């Protein structure tokens, strides 16, 4: 979501950082500043400073720093647009169209979805009905149902249509949102005789619905189609309610279905989210990483669930997450298990969840007869594929573990695996260096490699864009800055950059540089490592620049009159040099 610069500046000018921070941190005025215990790390001696004059916070303990928007992002686990919306709502600041003409339309679509959710909820709440009876039989109480906004779509063909016709809503818009279906020239309700699960994003907007059939019928679950406000790959069910619990527990239990998420939540397992009945996507993995790196996959234990687990765990592992898999016996899903056995028994399963590689070993052992030579050979070939995908330390550990469990020598396993390290960082940098040489020889002039890497990263994964924002001063090359500027303007937190729009917004020369970056900059599937290296390099550059500033200041300060400043600057210089 884009916001005009003047709206952001209005937020910064009207939202006094002392007031905003003071709601979360006990502050004590010391001189011109305010001081308190840092909310971002454990400390006993206050090192968290808030400057009202500069409207900035800084922690000298953990290094956290920023303005009122950055503080709101950090303290509430929000992305940049979410923090903007939160502060604007609290201070009565109107957020206008981003300039691309899409937000005003989306606002109307969100409102229609909200009204539909309210309609379904009223149907569910007003007197006995099949939906309410079904959910009560599943053991769900009124408080939980109300919290998730569970509703009911009755068996009539045009109940929702007639409701919106009375409000003058265009049926074509309802069709676009997937609330209606059409046969020839006749519109009718898409969801009929179903329990309705409104899907709400982390900004509190209703973006779609899942409908569970009551009794027998197909499909068992009917979901909203893709729309301007709903992309399955970018959202997780229940995260609007559970993200703070996920951050507090520093882990998330990821389930497949709506009922699993709602049932676990009611039984007190609150750090939960569901993948909307689809295979886990890279975008969903990126979203989860905002809150925690520790994921427990608790999918159904049937064959389809195992397949989804394998796909999901690979995506999460590649994203740098610590992945474990919960094993539920007797073919039950999380909802069935926790209703029958209770919270403590379920948490015991979570505690015993198998780490990434252990789960793959577990599955392979069930597929081959390890008492036979043929079975061992087939097992070894398959396990070698798993070990090749592990990080070096993990691969070494599991080579020893497999050797001990199978009586196959470590040497044989290592020869089968080959070099488990995969491409090294040196390889990645060598690739980058080669592309830089190509630039020097070719028609397209070379842009600084650091800036090229950041542009490619942002276009590969738009989630990098808000992470790059604090370091945007690094874009000193005019062409790179222009590309970055357009990328930032096109950024929407729930979708990747529209590459065609980006191309249309650039001049011929800038377009040539963009295409050259896309063709030549390669990361060998190490996006996160390259990004971390880029940021580390930027911070090193900033430290070097600050060192020069301090040395210049020390050369002009008076030894007697500026003693306190000299001591403070000397300490800062020593700390910078230590780093």
C-alpha positions in Angstrom: 0.0 0.0 0.0 1.4 3.4 -0.9 0.9 6.6 1.1 1.7 10.1 -0.1 4.7 11.7 1.4 2.7 14.6 2.9 0.5 12.1 4.8 3.6 10.4 6.3 5.0 13.8 7.2 1.7 14.8 8.9 1.8 11.6 11.0 5.4 12.3 12.0 4.5 15.9 13.0 1.3 15.1 14.9 2.3 11.9 16.6 4.6 13.0 19.4 7.1 10.2 19.9 7.2 10.7 23.7 3.4 10.2 23.9 3.5 7.1 21.6 6.5 5.5 23.4 5.1 6.5 26.8 2.1 4.2 26.3 4.5 1.2 26.2 7.5 2.3 28.2 7.8 4.1 31.6 9.8 7.2 30.7 11.6 9.6 33.1 12.7 13.0 31.9 16.5 13.5 32.0 17.7 16.8 30.7 16.3 17.4 27.2 15.5 13.7 26.7 13.4 10.9 28.2 14.8 7.6 29.5 13.5 4.2 30.2 14.0 0.4 30.0 14.3 -0.8 26.4 11.2 -2.8 25.3 13.1 -4.6 22.6 15.6 -6.4 24.9 16.0 -7.4 28.5 17.9 -4.8 30.6 18.0 -3.7 34.2 19.8 -0.4 33.7 17.9 2.1 31.4 19.7 2.7 28.1 16.6 3.6 26.0 16.5 7.3 25.1 13.7 9.2 23.5 14.4 12.7 22.1 11.4 14.9 21.8 13.4 17.5 19.9 14.6 15.1 17.2 11.4 12.9 17.5 13.7 9.8 17.6 14.3 6.9 19.9 17.7 5.2 20.4 18.7 2.2 22.6 22.4 2.2 23.4 22.1 -1.4 24.6 20.7 -3.2 21.5 21.2 -0.5 18.9 17.5 -0.1 18.0 16.7 3.4 16.7 14.2 5.2 14.5 11.2 7.5 14.5 7.7 7.1 15.7 6.7 4.9 12.7 9.7 2.6 13.3 8.8 2.3 17.0 5.2 1.4 16.2 6.4 -1.2 13.7 8.7 -2.8 16.2 6.5 -2.7 19.3 3.4 -4.1 17.5 5.1 -6.4 14.9 3.7 -4.4 12.0 5.0 -3.6 8.5 5.3 0.0 7.4 1.8 0.4 5.9 0.2 -1.2 9.0 2.1 1.1 11.3 1.0 4.1 9.2 -2.7 3.0 9.3 -2.5 2.4 13.1 -1.0 5.8 13.9 -3.3 7.6 11.4 -6.4 5.9 13.0 -5.3 6.9 16.5 -4.6 10.5 15.6 -7.5 11.0 13.2 -5.3 11.5 10.2 -7.0 10.8 6.8 -5.0 8.5 4.4 -5.8 9.4 0.9 -5.3 7.6 -2.4 -1.7 6.5 -3.0 -1.9 8.1 -6.5 -2.4 4.9 -8.6 -6.1 4.9 -8.3 -6.4 1.5 -6.6 -6.8 2.2 -2.9 -10.1 4.0 -3.2 -11.6 1.0 -5.1 -10.1 -1.4 -2.5 -11.7 0.5 0.3 -15.1 0.0 -1.3 -14.4 -3.7 -1.7 -13.3 -4.1 1.9 -16.5 -2.4 3.0 -18.7 -4.8 1.0 -16.8 -7.8 2.5 -17.3 -6.3 5.9 -21.0 -5.9 5.3 -21.2 -9.5 4.0 -19.5 -10.8 7.1 -21.9 -8.9 9.3 -24.8 -10.3 7.3 -23.6 -13.9 7.8 -22.9 -13.3 11.5 -26.4 -12.0 12.1 -27.8 -15.1 10.3 -25.7 -17.3 12.6 -26.5 -15.4 15.8 -30.2 -14.8 15.5 -32.0 -17.9 16.8 -31.5 -21.6 16.0 -30.0 -22.5 12.6 -28.1 -25.4 11.0 -24.8 -23.5 11.1 -25.0 -22.7 14.8 -26.1 -26.2 15.7 -23.2 -27.7 13.8 -20.6 -25.5 15.5 -22.0 -26.1 18.9 -21.9 -29.9 18.2 -18.2 -29.4 17.4 -17.8 -28.0 20.9 -17.1 -24.4 20.1 -18.4 -21.8 22.6 -20.1 -18.5 21.9 -17.0 -16.4 22.9 -14.7 -18.1 20.4 -17.3 -18.0 17.6 -17.8 -14.3 18.2 -14.1 -13.6 18.3 -13.6 -15.2 14.9 -16.8 -13.7 13.5 -18.2 -17.1 12.4 -21.3 -16.8 10.3 -23.9 -18.8 8.5 -25.1 -18.6 4.8 -28.6 -19.9 4.7 -29.9 -22.4 2.1 -31.8 -19.7 0.0 -30.4 -18.8 -3.4 -30.6 -15.0 -3.2 -30.5 -14.0 0.5 -27.2 -12.1 0.3 -28.0 -10.7 -3.2 -31.3 -9.3 -2.0 -29.6 -7.7 1.0 -27.1 -5.9 -1.2 -29.7 -5.0 -3.8 -31.6 -3.1 -1.1 -28.4 -1.1 -0.5 -27.9 -0.4 -4.2 -24.7 -2.5 -4.6 -23.8 -3.5 -8.2 -24.1 -7.3 -8.5 -21.0 -7.2 -10.8 -18.9 -6.0 -7.8 -20.3 -8.9 -5.6 -19.4 -11.3 -8.4 -15.9 -9.9 -8.6 -15.5 -10.6 -4.8 -16.8 -14.1 -5.2 -19.9 -13.5 -3.1 -22.2 -14.2 -6.1 -22.2 -16.7 -8.9 -23.8 -16.2 -12.3 -25.5 -18.5 -14.8 -26.4 -16.8 -18.0 -28.0 -13.6 -16.9 -29.0 -14.8 -13.4 -27.1 -13.9 -10.3 -27.3 -16.1 -7.2 -25.5 -16.5 -3.8 -22.2 -18.4 -4.1 -22.3 -19.6 -0.4 -25.5 -21.5 0.6 -26.1 -23.6 3.7 -22.6 -23.2 4.9 -20.8 -22.2 8.1 -18.9 -19.0 7.1 -15.3 -18.2 8.2 -14.4 -14.6 7.4 -10.8 -14.2 6.4 -9.4 -11.1 8.0 -5.9 -9.7 7.3 -3.6 -8.2 9.8 -5.0 -4.7 9.2 -8.4 -5.9 10.3 -9.9 -5.9 6.8 -12.3 -8.7 5.7 -10.6 -9.9 2.5 -12.5 -13.1 1.7 -14.5 -16.1 3.1 -14.3 -19.9 3.6 -17.6 -21.8 3.7 -17.8 -25.2 5.3 -20.7 -27.4 4.0 -23.1 -28.6 6.7 -23.5 -32.3 6.6 -22.6 -34.1 3.4 -21.8 -32.3 0.2 -19.0 -31.2 -2.2 -16.9 -29.3 -2.1 -16.5 -29.7 1.7 -14.9 -26.2 1.9 -15.7 -23.5 -0.6 -13.3 -20.5 -0.6 -13.5 -17.0 -2.1 -11.7 -16.7 -5.5 -8.8 -14.4 -6.0 -9.8 -10.8 -6.1 -8.3 -7.3 -5.9 -8.3 -7.6 -2.1 -7.7 -11.4 -1.7 -4.7 -13.4 -2.7 -4.4 -16.7 -0.9 -0.7 -16.9 -1.3 -0.3 -13.6 0.7 -2.5 -14.3 3.8 -2.9 -16.7 6.7 -6.2 -17.4 8.5 -6.4 -16.2 12.1 -3.1 -14.2 12.1 -5.1 -11.0 12.8 -6.0 -12.5 16.3 -2.9 -14.6 17.0 0.1 -12.6 15.9 0.9 -11.2 19.3 0.6 -14.6 20.9 3.0 -15.9 18.2 5.5 -13.2 19.0 5.2 -13.8 22.7 5.7 -17.5 22.4 8.3 -17.0 19.6 6.8 -19.9 17.7 3.8 -20.6 15.5 1.8 -23.8 15.0 0.8 -23.9 11.4 -2.4 -25.9 10.5 -4.2 -26.5 7.3 -7.9 -25.7 8.0 -10.1 -23.1 9.6 -11.6 -25.5 12.1 -8.1 -26.6 13.3 -7.1 -23.0 14.0 -10.4 -22.1 15.7 -10.4 -25.2 17.9 -6.8 -24.9 19.0 -7.5 -21.2 19.9 -10.5 -22.2 22.0 -8.5 -24.8 23.9 -5.8 -22.2 24.8 -3.3 -22.8 22.1 -3.2 -19.3 20.8 0.0 -19.2 18.7 -1.7 -20.7 15.7 -2.5 -19.8 12.1 -3.9 -21.7 9.0 -2.7 -21.7 5.4 -6.2 -21.3 3.9 -6.4 -24.9 2.6 -3.6 -24.4 0.1 0.1 -25.4 0.0 2.3 -23.1 1.9 3.7 -20.3 -0.3 7.0 -18.3 -0.2 4.9 -15.2 0.6 3.2 -16.8 3.6 6.7 -17.9 4.8 7.9 -14.3 4.6 4.8 -13.1 6.5 5.4 -15.7 9.3 9.0 -14.6 9.6 7.8 -11.1 10.7 6.7 -12.7 14.0 8.9 -15.8 14.5 11.5 -18.1 12.9 10.2 -21.1 14.8 7.4 -23.0 13.0 5.7 -26.3 13.9 3.8 -27.8 11.0 0.6 -29.5 12.3 -1.0 -30.7 9.1 -3.3 -33.7 8.8 -1.5 -37.0 9.1 -3.1 -38.5 5.9 -1.2 -38.8 2.6 -2.3 -35.4 1.4 -1.2 -33.9 4.7 2.2 -35.5 4.5 2.7 -34.2 0.9 1.7 -30.7 2.0 4.1 -30.9 5.0 7.0 -31.9 2.8 6.3 -28.9 0.4 5.8 -26.5 3.3 8.8 -27.5 5.3 11.2 -27.1 2.3 9.9 -23.5 1.7 10.2 -22.6 5.4 13.7 -24.1 5.6 14.8 -22.2 2.5 13.4 -19.0 4.2 15.8 -19.6 7.1 13.1 -20.9 9.6 13.6 -23.5 12.3 11.0 -26.0 11.1 9.5 -28.9 13.1 6.7 -31.3 12.3 4.1 -32.5 14.7 3.1 -36.1 14.4 -0.5 -36.9 15.2 -1.3 -40.6 15.6 -4.4 -42.5 14.4 -4.8 -40.3 11.3 -6.4 -37.5 13.3 -6.2 -33.8 12.5 -5.3 -31.1 15.2 -9.0 -30.3 15.9 -9.9 -34.0 16.5 -6.9 -34.6 18.7 -7.2 -31.6 21.0 -11.0 -32.1 21.4 -10.4 -35.7 22.5 -7.2 -35.4 24.5 -7.0 -31.8 25.6 -4.5 -28.9 25.6 -1.7 -30.6 27.7 -1.6 -33.7 25.5 -1.5 -31.6 22.4 1.3 -29.4 23.8 3.2 -32.6 24.6 3.1 -33.5 20.9 4.3 -30.0 20.1 7.3 -30.5 22.5 8.2 -33.8 20.7 7.8 -32.4 17.2 10.5 -33.7 14.8 13.0 -31.3 13.4 13.2 -30.8 9.6 15.8 -33.5 8.8 14.5 -35.9 11.4 11.0 -35.8 9.9 12.4 -36.6 6.4 14.4 -39.5 7.9 11.3 -40.7 9.7 9.3 -40.8 6.4 12.1 -42.5 4.5 12.5 -45.2 7.1 8.8 -46.1 6.7 9.3 -46.5 2.9 12.3 -48.9 2.9 13.2 -52.2 4.6 16.4 -51.4 6.3 17.0 -55.1 7.2 17.8 -55.8 3.5 20.8 -54.7 1.4 18.5 -53.4 -1.4 16.4 -51.4 1.1 19.6 -49.8 2.7 20.9 -48.8 -0.7 17.7 -47.2 -1.8 17.4 -45.5 1.6 21.0 -44.2 1.3 20.4 -42.7 -2.1 17.2 -40.9 -0.9 18.8 -39.7 2.3 21.7 -38.3 0.4 19.3 -36.0 -1.4 18.1 -34.7 1.9 21.6 -34.2 3.3 22.7 -32.3 0.3 20.1 -29.7 1.1 21.2 -29.1 4.7 23.5 -26.4 6.1 27.1 -27.7 6.6 26.9 -28.2 10.4 23.5 -29.9 10.1 24.7 -32.2 7.3 27.7 -33.3 9.4 25.5 -34.0 12.4 23.0 -36.1 10.4 25.7 -38.0 8.5 26.9 -39.3 11.9 23.4 -39.9 13.0 22.4 -41.9 9.9 25.7 -43.9 10.0 24.9 -44.9 13.6 21.3 -45.8 12.9 22.0 -47.8 9.7 25.5 -49.2 10.3 26.5 -47.6 7.0 30.0 -46.0 7.3 30.2 -42.2 7.5 32.7 -42.3 4.6 30.2 -44.1 2.4 27.4 -41.6 3.2 29.8 -38.7 2.6 30.8 -40.0 -0.8 27.1 -40.5 -1.7 26.2 -37.0 -0.5 29.3 -35.3 -2.1 30.1 -31.8 -0.7 27.1 -30.9 1.5 28.0 -27.3 1.7 26.5 -26.3 -1.6 27.5 -23.0 -3.2 29.7 -20.9 -0.9 29.5 -17.2 -0.2 32.6 -16.9 -2.2 30.8 -18.4 -5.1 28.0 -15.9 -4.8 30.4 -13.0 -4.6 32.4 -14.4 -7.6 29.2 -14.5 -9.6 28.5 -10.9 -8.7 32.0 -9.9 -9.6 31.7 -11.6 -13.0 28.6 -9.7 -13.8 30.3 -6.4 -12.8 33.1 -7.2 -15.3 30.5 -7.8 -18.0 29.1 -4.3 -17.2 32.5 -2.7 -17.7 32.9 -4.4 -21.1 29.3 -4.1 -22.3 27.2 -1.1 -23.5 25.4 -0.7 -20.2 27.5 1.2 -17.7 28.1 -0.5 -14.4 26.0 0.7 -11.4 27.6 0.1 -8.0 27.2 -3.6 -7.1 25.7 -2.9 -3.7 22.9 -0.9 -5.2 22.3 -3.5 -8.0 22.0 -6.3 -5.4 19.4 -4.4 -3.4 17.3 -3.6 -6.5 17.4 -7.3 -7.5 16.5 -8.4 -4.0 13.5 -6.1 -3.9 12.2 -7.3 -7.2 12.7 -11.0 -6.3 10.8 -10.5 -2.9 8.9 -7.3 -2.3 9.1 -8.0 1.5 12.7 -6.6 1.2 11.4 -3.2 0.2 10.5 -1.9 3.7 13.7 -3.5 5.0 15.7 -1.4 2.5 13.9 1.8 3.3 16.0 2.8 6.4 19.1 2.5 4.2 17.8 4.2 1.1 20.5 6.9 1.2 22.8 4.2 -0.2 21.3 4.8 -3.7 23.7 7.4 -4.8 23.7 6.4 -8.4 21.0 8.5 -10.1 19.7 5.7 -12.3 19.6 3.2 -9.4 17.8 5.8 -7.2 15.2 6.4 -9.9 14.5 2.6 -10.2 14.4 2.4 -6.3 12.0 5.4 -6.2 9.5 3.7 -8.6 9.8 0.4 -6.9 8.9 2.0 -3.5 6.0 3.9 -5.1 4.6 0.6 -6.6 5.1 -1.3 -3.3 2.0 -3.0 -1.8 2.6 -5.1 1.3 0.5 -8.0 0.1 1.8 -8.5 -3.4 4.9 -8.6 -5.5 6.0 -5.6 -7.7 4.1 -5.3 -11.0 7.2 -5.5 -13.3 5.3 -4.1 -16.3 4.3 -1.0 -14.4 7.9 -0.6 -13.3 9.1 -0.9 -16.9 6.5 1.6 -18.1 7.6 4.2 -15.5 11.3 4.2 -16.5 13.2 6.0 -19.2 15.1 4.1 -21.9 18.5 4.3 -20.2 17.1 3.3 -16.8 15.2 0.5 -18.4 18.4 -0.9 -19.9 20.1 -0.9 -16.5 17.1 -2.6 -14.9 17.1 -5.4 -17.5 20.9 -5.8 -17.1 20.5 -6.1 -13.3 17.8 -8.8 -13.8 19.9 -10.7 -16.2 23.3 -10.6 -14.5 22.8 -10.4 -10.7 22.4 -13.9 -9.4 22.2 -15.0 -5.7 22.3 -18.8 -6.0 19.2 -19.2 -3.7 20.9 -17.2 -1.0 18.7 -14.1 -1.0 18.7 -13.6 2.8 22.5 -14.1 3.1 23.1 -11.6 0.3 20.7 -9.1 1.9 22.4 -9.5 5.3 25.8 -8.9 3.6 24.5 -5.8 1.9 23.2 -4.3 5.2 26.4 -5.2 7.0 28.4 -3.4 4.3 26.1 -0.4 4.5 26.5 -0.2 8.3 30.3 -0.6 7.9 30.2 2.4 5.5 28.1 4.4 8.0 30.5 3.6 10.8 33.4 4.7 8.7 31.7 7.9 7.9 30.9 8.5 11.5 34.5 7.8 12.5 35.7 10.5 10.1 33.1 13.0 11.6 34.2 12.2 15.2 37.9 12.6 14.4 37.2 16.0 12.7 35.2 17.1 15.8 37.9 16.0 18.2 40.4 18.0 16.3 38.5 21.3 16.7 37.1 20.9 20.3 38.7 22.8 23.2 40.4 20.5 25.7 39.1 22.5 28.7 35.8 23.9 27.7 34.5 20.8 25.8 35.8 18.1 28.1 32.5 16.3 28.5 31.9 16.3 24.7 35.4 15.0 24.1 35.0 12.1 26.6 31.6 11.1 25.0 33.0 11.3 21.4 36.1 9.4 22.4 34.0 6.6 23.9 31.8 6.5 20.7 34.9 6.4 18.5 36.4 3.5 20.6 33.1 1.6 20.3 32.9 2.1 16.5 36.5 0.9 16.1 35.8 -2.1 18.3 32.9 -3.0 16.0 
